[in-house]
């Protein structure tokens, strides 16, 4: 979900660029994790507490949503379910491979459920079955997945009112 129109998102990106002049001028992809508000906030929480430093995307989703495939060095403004920017991520590693090529280390880094490969396979099978039905594309365990690791490079820091 791209939420580019938000003034808050633009200001958040500009604040990051102010302290990181080498960041691209163009606003990166903007949106939450997951496909439901509950999942978006749950996964965002895992990122903000440091447990989640990886994500995976069905390669066919990029084409279905008209997006470019993520590359190392790309940024992403992650929002909460309400659309407020909460963090900027930068992709540090990518690998494309079939669904079942996920390994224990990646499942652990994705930070979800019990962090095992078995739970990763079970939960992502459910997720992509749901996503593919929504996008009108077929789901297959032979499908290619983009396995992506990232780092949090900027966080939303709420302004605390001063006591006067």
Backbone as a printed PyTorch tensor [residue, N CA C, xyz], in Angstrom:
tensor([[[  0.8530,  -1.1750,   0.0000],
         [  0.0000,   0.0000,   0.0000],
         [  0.8960,   1.2340,   0.0000]],

        [[  0.7850,   2.0530,  -1.0020],
         [  1.6100,   3.2440,  -1.1170],
         [  0.8250,   4.4310,  -0.5700]],

        [[  1.4250,   5.1130,   0.3830],
         [  0.7430,   6.2290,   1.0390],
         [  1.5370,   7.5220,   0.8320]],

        [[  1.9910,   7.7410,  -0.3920],
         [  2.8700,   8.8580,  -0.7040],
         [  2.2980,  10.2360,  -0.3860]],

        [[  0.9890,  10.4100,  -0.3930],
         [  0.3880,  11.7330,  -0.2880],
         [  0.5150,  12.3550,   1.1030]],

        [[  0.8300,  11.5800,   2.1000],
         [  0.8700,  12.0770,   3.4720],
         [  1.9870,  13.1080,   3.6740]],

        [[  1.6220,  14.2550,   4.1840],
         [  2.6020,  15.2930,   4.5110],
         [  3.5510,  14.7650,   5.5850]],

        [[  3.0090,  14.0110,   6.5290],
         [  3.8250,  13.4530,   7.6050],
         [  4.9150,  12.5290,   7.0530]],

        [[  4.5860,  11.7430,   6.0360],
         [  5.5590,  10.8430,   5.4090],
         [  6.6600,  11.6540,   4.7360]],

        [[  6.2860,  12.6870,   3.9970],
         [  7.2780,  13.5260,   3.3050],
         [  8.1990,  14.2000,   4.3250]],

        [[  7.6400,  14.7160,   5.3970],
         [  8.4630,  15.3540,   6.4300],
         [  9.4010,  14.3540,   7.1000]],

        [[  8.9160,  13.1340,   7.3080],
         [  9.7240,  12.0730,   7.9080],
         [ 10.9190,  11.7500,   7.0040]],

        [[ 10.6640,  11.6220,   5.7010],
         [ 11.7330,  11.3450,   4.7410],
         [ 12.7150,  12.5120,   4.6830]],

        [[ 12.1980,  13.7350,   4.6700],
         [ 13.0650,  14.9090,   4.6280],
         [ 13.9630,  14.9810,   5.8600]],

        [[ 13.4360,  14.6240,   7.0300],
         [ 14.2480,  14.6260,   8.2570],
         [ 15.3780,  13.6080,   8.1460]],

        [[ 15.0940,  12.4550,   7.5950],
         [ 16.1280,  11.4400,   7.3830],
         [ 17.1800,  11.9480,   6.4010]],

        [[ 16.7330,  12.5170,   5.2900],
         [ 17.6570,  13.0140,   4.2730],
         [ 18.5330,  14.1570,   4.8090]],

        [[ 18.0010,  14.9330,   5.7420],
         [ 18.7650,  16.0390,   6.3300],
         [ 20.0140,  15.5110,   7.0380]],

        [[ 19.8820,  14.3520,   7.7010],
         [ 21.0280,  13.7850,   8.4110],
         [ 21.7760,  12.7450,   7.5640]],

        [[ 21.2270,  12.4130,   6.3880],
         [ 21.8480,  11.4420,   5.4820],
         [ 21.7860,  11.9870,   4.0510]],

        [[ 22.6380,  12.9530,   3.7350],
         [ 22.5620,  13.6130,   2.4310],
         [ 22.7550,  12.6900,   1.2290]],

        [[ 23.3360,  11.5140,   1.4370],
         [ 23.5180,  10.5900,   0.3170],
         [ 22.2480,   9.8010,  -0.0050]],

        [[ 21.2210,   9.9310,   0.8190],
         [ 19.9450,   9.2450,   0.5490],
         [ 19.3170,   9.8390,  -0.7000]],

        [[ 18.6200,   9.0190,  -1.4770],
         [ 17.9840,   9.5290,  -2.6980],
         [ 16.9670,  10.6330,  -2.4000]],

        [[ 16.8270,  11.5630,  -3.3340],
         [ 15.8500,  12.6340,  -3.1550],
         [ 14.4220,  12.1170,  -3.3100]],

        [[ 14.2530,  11.1230,  -4.1710],
         [ 12.9160,  10.5890,  -4.4320],
         [ 12.3880,   9.8060,  -3.2390]],

        [[ 11.1310,  10.0390,  -2.9230],
         [ 10.4760,   9.3230,  -1.8370],
         [ 10.4450,   7.8290,  -2.1600]],

        [[ 10.8850,   6.9720,  -1.2270],
         [ 10.8610,   5.5320,  -1.4990],
         [  9.4510,   4.9540,  -1.3340]],

        [[  9.3420,   3.6380,  -1.4810],
         [  8.0630,   2.9650,  -1.2240],
         [  7.6290,   3.2630,   0.1970]],

        [[  6.3170,   3.3600,   0.3760],
         [  5.7430,   3.7000,   1.6640],
         [  4.6150,   2.7320,   1.9530]],

        [[  4.5740,   2.1870,   3.1450],
         [  3.4490,   1.3370,   3.5160],
         [  3.7730,   0.4250,   4.6680]],

        [[  2.7720,  -0.3140,   5.1000],
         [  2.9360,  -1.2130,   6.2430],
         [  3.4090,  -2.5990,   5.8140]],

        [[  3.7880,  -3.4000,   6.7810],
         [  3.9840,  -4.8300,   6.5910],
         [  2.6180,  -5.4920,   6.5370]],

        [[  2.5600,  -6.6850,   5.9650],
         [  1.3760,  -7.5180,   6.0570],
         [  0.2060,  -7.0580,   5.2200]],

        [[ -0.9300,  -7.7190,   5.4360],
         [ -2.1300,  -7.4330,   4.6450],
         [ -3.3540,  -7.1310,   5.4960]],

        [[ -3.1660,  -6.9740,   6.7930],
         [ -4.2620,  -6.5680,   7.6710],
         [ -3.7250,  -5.5540,   8.6700]],

        [[ -4.5760,  -4.7110,   9.2290],
         [ -4.0970,  -3.7490,  10.2320],
         [ -3.4390,  -4.4180,  11.4380]],

        [[ -3.9960,  -5.5080,  11.9110],
         [ -3.4230,  -6.2020,  13.0660],
         [ -2.0310,  -6.7230,  12.7340]],

        [[ -1.8870,  -7.3630,  11.5780],
         [ -0.5850,  -7.8900,  11.1740],
         [  0.4160,  -6.7580,  10.9510]],

        [[ -0.0300,  -5.6660,  10.3620],
         [  0.8590,  -4.5180,  10.1240],
         [  1.4830,  -4.0320,  11.4260]],

        [[  0.6610,  -3.8300,  12.4330],
         [  1.1770,  -3.3130,  13.7090],
         [  1.9910,  -4.3560,  14.4630]],

        [[  1.5950,  -5.6090,  14.3520],
         [  2.3490,  -6.6730,  15.0050],
         [  3.7520,  -6.7800,  14.4130]],

        [[  3.8660,  -6.8010,  13.0890],
         [  5.1760,  -6.9240,  12.4480],
         [  6.0220,  -5.6750,  12.6560]],

        [[  5.3920,  -4.5090,  12.6230],
         [  6.1140,  -3.2710,  12.9120],
         [  6.7090,  -3.3190,  14.3140]],

        [[  5.9430,  -3.8130,  15.2780],
         [  6.4460,  -3.9420,  16.6440],
         [  7.6830,  -4.8170,  16.7180]],

        [[  7.7040,  -5.9080,  15.9420],
         [  8.8680,  -6.7960,  15.9170],
         [ 10.0890,  -6.0840,  15.3270]],

        [[  9.8600,  -5.2290,  14.3350],
         [ 10.9670,  -4.4530,  13.7490],
         [ 11.4960,  -3.4580,  14.7760]],

        [[ 10.5920,  -2.7240,  15.4130],
         [ 11.0110,  -1.6740,  16.3380],
         [ 11.6870,  -2.2210,  17.5870]],

        [[ 11.3310,  -3.4530,  17.9880],
         [ 12.0110,  -4.0080,  19.1630],
         [ 13.2670,  -4.8030,  18.7940]],

        [[ 13.6080,  -4.8380,  17.4820],
         [ 14.8440,  -5.4510,  17.0320],
         [ 14.7710,  -6.9370,  16.7350]],

        [[ 13.6190,  -7.5360,  16.9170],
         [ 13.4940,  -8.9800,  16.6830],
         [ 13.4300,  -9.3120,  15.1900]],

        [[ 12.8370,  -8.4390,  14.3860],
         [ 12.6300,  -8.6780,  12.9580],
         [ 13.6040,  -7.8240,  12.1490]],

        [[ 14.4850,  -8.4930,  11.3910],
         [ 15.4330,  -7.7710,  10.5250],
         [ 15.4430,  -8.3710,   9.1240]],

        [[ 14.3490,  -9.0640,   8.7790],
         [ 14.2250,  -9.6680,   7.4520],
         [ 12.7510,  -9.7360,   7.0880]],

        [[ 12.4990,  -9.8160,   5.7930],
         [ 11.1440,  -9.9780,   5.2880],
         [ 11.2200, -10.7380,   3.9710]],

        [[ 10.0800, -11.2070,   3.5320],
         [ 10.0490, -11.9620,   2.2790],
         [  8.8280, -11.5380,   1.4820]],

        [[  8.9920, -11.5490,   0.1670],
         [  7.9240, -11.1240,  -0.7340],
         [  7.8460, -12.0980,  -1.8900]],

        [[  6.6430, -12.5190,  -2.1980],
         [  6.4170, -13.3440,  -3.3740],
         [  6.7860, -12.5000,  -4.5870]],

        [[  7.6850, -12.9780,  -5.4150],
         [  8.1660, -12.1990,  -6.5510],
         [  7.0070, -11.7160,  -7.4300]],

        [[  5.9920, -12.5380,  -7.6000],
         [  4.8380, -12.1650,  -8.4270],
         [  4.0780, -10.9690,  -7.8680]],

        [[  4.2130, -10.6910,  -6.5700],
         [  3.5300,  -9.5350,  -5.9850],
         [  4.0540,  -8.2270,  -6.5630]],

        [[  5.3630,  -8.1580,  -6.8290],
         [  5.9350,  -6.9260,  -7.3810],
         [  5.2680,  -6.5850,  -8.7070]],

        [[  5.1720,  -7.5690,  -9.5880],
         [  4.5480,  -7.3430, -10.8980],
         [  3.0670,  -7.0230, -10.7380]],

        [[  2.3810,  -7.7710,  -9.8860],
         [  0.9400,  -7.5680,  -9.6990],
         [  0.6280,  -6.1740,  -9.1530]],

        [[  1.5570,  -5.6100,  -8.3840],
         [  1.3370,  -4.2900,  -7.7830],
         [  2.0850,  -3.1820,  -8.5240]],

        [[  2.7310,  -3.5220,  -9.6460],
         [  3.4220,  -2.5100, -10.4450],
         [  4.6320,  -1.9050,  -9.7650]],

        [[  5.3220,  -2.6790,  -8.9440],
         [  6.4920,  -2.1890,  -8.2230],
         [  7.7620,  -2.8450,  -8.7480]],

        [[  8.8650,  -2.1470,  -8.5980],
         [ 10.1650,  -2.7150,  -8.9290],
         [ 10.5780,  -3.6990,  -7.8320]],

        [[ 11.3500,  -4.7060,  -8.2090],
         [ 11.8840,  -5.6430,  -7.2250],
         [ 12.9140,  -4.9040,  -6.3700]],

        [[ 12.8710,  -5.1450,  -5.0850],
         [ 13.7590,  -4.4960,  -4.1290],
         [ 15.2100,  -4.9000,  -4.4000]],

        [[ 16.1090,  -3.9140,  -4.2540],
         [ 17.5420,  -4.1440,  -4.4280],
         [ 18.2910,  -3.6900,  -3.1710]],

        [[ 19.4910,  -4.2110,  -3.0070],
         [ 20.3380,  -3.7890,  -1.8950],
         [ 20.5230,  -2.2770,  -1.9750]],

        [[ 20.3690,  -1.6020,  -0.8460],
         [ 20.4960,  -0.1500,  -0.7760],
         [ 19.1760,   0.5870,  -0.8690]],

        [[ 18.1130,  -0.0940,  -1.3110],
         [ 16.7950,   0.5530,  -1.3780],
         [ 16.2870,   0.8790,   0.0260]],

        [[ 15.4770,   1.9200,   0.0970],
         [ 14.8330,   2.3310,   1.3490],
         [ 13.3460,   2.0200,   1.2790]],

        [[ 12.7410,   1.9330,   2.4470],
         [ 11.2990,   1.7210,   2.5790],
         [ 10.8430,   2.4540,   3.8260]],

        [[  9.8360,   3.2850,   3.6900],
         [  9.2370,   3.9400,   4.8490],
         [  8.1080,   3.0350,   5.3300]],

        [[  8.2900,   2.4800,   6.5100],
         [  7.2900,   1.5770,   7.0820],
         [  6.3340,   2.3970,   7.9350]],

        [[  5.0480,   2.1600,   7.6840],
         [  4.0130,   2.8490,   8.4440],
         [  3.3270,   1.8730,   9.3850]],

        [[  2.6150,   2.4310,  10.3400],
         [  1.7360,   1.5860,  11.1460],
         [  0.4400,   1.3960,  10.3730]],

        [[ -0.4930,   0.6900,  10.9530],
         [ -1.7430,   0.3810,  10.2460],
         [ -2.5460,   1.6340,   9.9160]],

        [[ -2.3530,   2.6950,  10.6840],
         [ -3.0810,   3.9430,  10.4450],
         [ -2.4080,   4.8150,   9.3900]],

        [[ -1.2280,   4.3970,   8.9170],
         [ -0.5370,   5.1570,   7.8740],
         [  0.5150,   6.1230,   8.3740]],

        [[  0.7640,   6.1450,   9.6870],
         [  1.7880,   7.0410,  10.2290],
         [  3.1710,   6.4310,  10.0220]],

        [[  4.1350,   7.2130,   9.5350],
         [  5.4840,   6.6830,   9.3410],
         [  6.1340,   6.3690,  10.6880]],

        [[  6.7600,   5.2000,  10.7700],
         [  7.3640,   4.7900,  12.0430],
         [  8.8460,   4.4660,  11.9260]],

        [[  9.2910,   4.0400,  10.7460],
         [ 10.7080,   3.6900,  10.5770],
         [ 11.0770,   3.7300,   9.1050]],

        [[ 12.3570,   3.9610,   8.8670],
         [ 12.9030,   3.8350,   7.5200],
         [ 13.8610,   2.6570,   7.5470]],

        [[ 13.6400,   1.7340,   6.6200],
         [ 14.4870,   0.5580,   6.4910],
         [ 15.3350,   0.6980,   5.2440]],

        [[ 16.5380,   0.1200,   5.2910],
         [ 17.3910,   0.0560,   4.1070],
         [ 17.7430,  -1.4140,   3.8900]],

        [[ 17.5330,  -1.8800,   2.6860],
         [ 17.8020,  -3.2680,   2.3350],
         [ 19.3080,  -3.5220,   2.3470]],

        [[ 19.7300,  -4.5540,   3.0740],
         [ 21.1520,  -4.8720,   3.1850],
         [ 21.5350,  -6.1560,   2.4550]],

        [[ 20.5440,  -6.9900,   2.1280],
         [ 20.8370,  -8.2580,   1.4520],
         [ 19.5650,  -8.7650,   0.7810]],

        [[ 19.7040,  -9.3440,  -0.3950],
         [ 18.5640,  -9.9740,  -1.0650],
         [ 19.0050, -11.2990,  -1.6750]],

        [[ 18.0390, -12.1750,  -1.7960],
         [ 18.2460, -13.4550,  -2.4790],
         [ 16.8990, -13.8740,  -3.0400]],

        [[ 16.8880, -14.3540,  -4.2670],
         [ 15.6660, -14.8880,  -4.8600],
         [ 15.8030, -16.4040,  -4.9250]],

        [[ 14.7590, -17.0800,  -4.4470],
         [ 14.7730, -18.5400,  -4.4780],
         [ 13.3730, -19.0640,  -4.2740]],

        [[ 13.1880, -20.3650,  -4.4860],
         [ 11.8650, -20.9450,  -4.2980],
         [ 11.4390, -20.9130,  -2.8310]],

        [[ 10.1570, -20.9370,  -2.6270],
         [  9.5330, -20.8820,  -1.3050],
         [ 10.2330, -21.7940,  -0.2920]],

        [[ 10.4360, -23.0460,  -0.6390],
         [ 10.9880, -24.0110,   0.3120],
         [ 12.4990, -23.8940,   0.4860]],

        [[ 13.1350, -22.9150,  -0.1770],
         [ 14.5720, -22.7240,   0.0050],
         [ 14.8920, -21.8880,   1.2420]],

        [[ 13.8700, -21.4380,   1.9480],
         [ 14.1080, -20.6810,   3.1790],
         [ 14.9120, -21.5500,   4.1470]],

        [[ 15.8710, -20.9290,   4.8220],
         [ 16.6620, -21.6920,   5.7850],
         [ 16.3560, -21.2310,   7.2100]],

        [[ 16.8970, -21.9650,   8.1690],
         [ 16.6410, -21.6650,   9.5910],
         [ 17.0760, -20.2450,   9.9590]],

        [[ 18.2340, -19.8200,   9.4540],
         [ 18.7460, -18.4890,   9.8060],
         [ 17.8080, -17.3910,   9.3240]],

        [[ 17.3060, -17.5290,   8.1010],
         [ 16.4030, -16.5070,   7.5830],
         [ 15.0920, -16.5030,   8.3670]],

        [[ 14.5300, -17.6840,   8.6260],
         [ 13.2860, -17.7640,   9.3930],
         [ 13.4670, -17.1040,  10.7610]],

        [[ 14.6120, -17.3150,  11.3790],
         [ 14.9030, -16.6940,  12.6690],
         [ 14.9530, -15.1730,  12.5300]],

        [[ 15.6520, -14.6900,  11.4930],
         [ 15.7880, -13.2420,  11.3000],
         [ 14.4670, -12.5730,  10.9600]],

        [[ 13.5500, -13.3100,  10.3310],
         [ 12.2560, -12.7010,  10.0300],
         [ 11.4680, -12.4540,  11.3210]],

        [[ 11.8180, -13.1680,  12.3800],
         [ 11.3710, -12.8160,  13.7230],
         [  9.9440, -13.1520,  14.0990]],

        [[  9.2430, -13.9000,  13.2910],
         [  7.8260, -14.1500,  13.5510],
         [  7.5980, -15.4910,  14.2340]],

        [[  6.4640, -15.6060,  14.9070],
         [  6.0300, -16.8350,  15.5630],
         [  7.1670, -17.3530,  16.4500]],

        [[  7.5330, -18.6430,  16.3300],
         [  8.6080, -19.1770,  17.1700],
         [  9.9690, -19.0880,  16.4870]],

        [[ 10.0240, -18.4320,  15.3240],
         [ 11.2420, -18.1690,  14.5620],
         [ 11.8440, -19.4180,  13.9150]],

        [[ 11.0940, -20.5120,  13.8640],
         [ 11.6070, -21.7300,  13.2410],
         [ 11.2570, -21.7610,  11.7510]],

        [[ 11.9890, -22.5570,  11.0070],
         [ 11.7060, -22.7400,   9.5850],
         [ 10.3130, -23.3410,   9.4030]],

        [[  9.9410, -24.2770,  10.2520],
         [  8.6310, -24.9210,  10.1380],
         [  7.4980, -23.9080,  10.2940]],

        [[  7.5960, -23.0460,  11.2820],
         [  6.5270, -22.0480,  11.4660],
         [  6.5550, -21.0230,  10.3370]],

        [[  7.7510, -20.6800,   9.8360],
         [  7.8510, -19.7570,   8.7100],
         [  7.1020, -20.3260,   7.5130]],

        [[  7.3520, -21.6070,   7.1910],
         [  6.6950, -22.2480,   6.0500],
         [  5.1800, -22.2720,   6.2590]],

        [[  4.7300, -22.6800,   7.4120],
         [  3.2910, -22.7700,   7.6960],
         [  2.6090, -21.3990,   7.5680]],

        [[  3.1770, -20.3970,   8.2230],
         [  2.5330, -19.0750,   8.2450],
         [  2.6320, -18.3640,   6.9040]],

        [[  3.7520, -18.5060,   6.2140],
         [  3.8800, -17.8470,   4.9120],
         [  3.0500, -18.5510,   3.8430]],

        [[  2.8740, -19.8330,   3.9460],
         [  1.9720, -20.5460,   3.0310],
         [  0.5570, -19.9640,   3.1850]],

        [[  0.1260, -19.7720,   4.4270],
         [ -1.2000, -19.1710,   4.6820],
         [ -1.2750, -17.7520,   4.1240]],

        [[ -0.2320, -16.9820,   4.4280],
         [ -0.2150, -15.5800,   3.9960],
         [ -0.2720, -15.4750,   2.4770]],

        [[  0.6010, -16.2010,   1.7560],
         [  0.6360, -16.0660,   0.2930],
         [ -0.5610, -16.7080,  -0.3860]],

        [[ -1.1510, -17.6890,   0.2250],
         [ -2.4050, -18.2260,  -0.3200],
         [ -3.4690, -17.1290,  -0.2940]],

        [[ -3.5220, -16.4080,   0.8180],
         [ -4.4700, -15.2960,   0.9770],
         [ -4.1440, -14.1530,   0.0130]],

        [[ -2.8770, -13.7520,  -0.0520],
         [ -2.4630, -12.6390,  -0.9190],
         [ -2.7160, -12.9480,  -2.3880]],

        [[ -2.3700, -14.1650,  -2.8010],
         [ -2.5650, -14.5430,  -4.2110],
         [ -4.0420, -14.5300,  -4.5710]],

        [[ -4.8860, -15.0060,  -3.6780],
         [ -6.3320, -14.9720,  -3.9360],
         [ -6.7850, -13.5240,  -4.1050]],

        [[ -6.2780, -12.6370,  -3.2550],
         [ -6.6350, -11.2140,  -3.3330],
         [ -6.1470, -10.5840,  -4.6380]],

        [[ -4.9480, -10.9530,  -5.0750],
         [ -4.3560, -10.3710,  -6.2810],
         [ -4.8200, -11.0710,  -7.5550]],

        [[ -5.4990, -12.2100,  -7.4120],
         [ -5.9660, -12.9420,  -8.5820],
         [ -4.8510, -13.6470,  -9.3350]],

        [[ -3.8190, -14.0660,  -8.5890],
         [ -2.7210, -14.7990,  -9.1980],
         [ -2.6210, -16.1650,  -8.5110]],

        [[ -2.0770, -17.1560,  -9.2110],
         [ -1.9960, -18.4830,  -8.6050],
         [ -0.8830, -18.5660,  -7.5540]],

        [[ -1.1060, -19.3590,  -6.5100],
         [ -0.0820, -19.6300,  -5.5100],
         [  0.4910, -21.0230,  -5.7650]],

        [[  1.7940, -21.1390,  -5.6680],
         [  2.4590, -22.4230,  -5.8020],
         [  3.6970, -22.4060,  -4.9180]],

        [[  3.9900, -23.5140,  -4.2890],
         [  5.2070, -23.6000,  -3.4840],
         [  6.4610, -23.6010,  -4.3440]],

        [[  6.2970, -23.6730,  -5.6590],
         [  7.4260, -23.5420,  -6.5810],
         [  7.7180, -22.0730,  -6.9010]],

        [[  6.8820, -21.1840,  -6.4040],
         [  7.0190, -19.7580,  -6.6990],
         [  8.3220, -19.2040,  -6.1260]],

        [[  8.8920, -18.2350,  -6.8380],
         [ 10.0890, -17.5510,  -6.3500],
         [  9.7240, -16.4980,  -5.3240]],

        [[ 10.5760, -16.4110,  -4.3270],
         [ 10.4190, -15.4860,  -3.2080],
         [ 11.6430, -14.5830,  -3.1620]],

        [[ 11.4260, -13.3110,  -2.8490],
         [ 12.5420, -12.4180,  -2.5620],
         [ 12.7660, -12.4770,  -1.0580]],

        [[ 13.9040, -13.0020,  -0.6510],
         [ 14.3050, -13.0410,   0.7620],
         [ 15.1660, -11.8070,   0.9930]],

        [[ 14.7440, -10.9520,   1.9040],
         [ 15.3760,  -9.6420,   2.0800],
         [ 15.7370,  -9.4170,   3.5430]],

        [[ 16.9680,  -8.9990,   3.7700],
         [ 17.3720,  -8.5450,   5.1050],
         [ 17.4980,  -7.0230,   5.0430]],

        [[ 17.2330,  -6.3880,   6.1720],
         [ 17.2540,  -4.9230,   6.2180],
         [ 17.7810,  -4.4460,   7.5560]],

        [[ 18.0870,  -3.1470,   7.5770],
         [ 18.4550,  -2.4890,   8.8260],
         [ 17.5510,  -1.2800,   9.0160]],

        [[ 17.2530,  -0.9870,  10.2560],
         [ 16.4850,   0.2120,  10.5730],
         [ 17.4760,   1.3650,  10.5870]],

        [[ 17.2640,   2.3590,   9.7120],
         [ 18.2040,   3.4780,   9.6170],
         [ 17.6370,   4.7710,  10.1900]],

        [[ 16.3370,   4.7730,  10.4800],
         [ 15.7200,   5.9770,  11.0450],
         [ 14.4120,   5.5720,  11.7030]],

        [[ 14.1440,   6.1370,  12.8560],
         [ 12.9070,   5.8420,  13.5880],
         [ 12.1290,   7.1230,  13.8450]],

        [[ 10.8440,   6.9600,  13.9450],
         [ 10.0120,   8.0780,  14.3420],
         [ 10.2930,   8.3510,  15.8100]],

        [[ 10.6230,   9.5810,  16.1130],
         [ 10.8440,   9.9900,  17.5070],
         [  9.7560,  10.9950,  17.8540]],

        [[  8.7800,  10.5680,  18.6560],
         [  7.6990,  11.4980,  18.9880],
         [  8.2330,  12.7250,  19.7240]],

        [[  7.6210,  13.8510,  19.4450],
         [  8.0060,  15.0950,  20.1150],
         [  7.3610,  15.0880,  21.4990]],

        [[  8.2050,  15.2220,  22.5030],
         [  7.7100,  15.2540,  23.8730],
         [  7.5650,  16.7170,  24.2680]],

        [[  6.3410,  17.1020,  24.6490],
         [  6.1520,  18.5030,  25.0370],
         [  7.0230,  18.8550,  26.2350]],

        [[  7.6130,  20.0600,  26.1760],
         [  8.4330,  20.4900,  27.2920],
         [  7.5430,  21.0450,  28.4020]],

        [[  8.0410,  20.8930,  29.5920],
         [  7.2950,  21.4370,  30.7450],
         [  7.8070,  22.8370,  30.9950]],

        [[  6.8920,  23.7310,  31.0830],
         [  7.3190,  25.1100,  31.2060],
         [  7.0360,  25.6430,  32.4890]]])
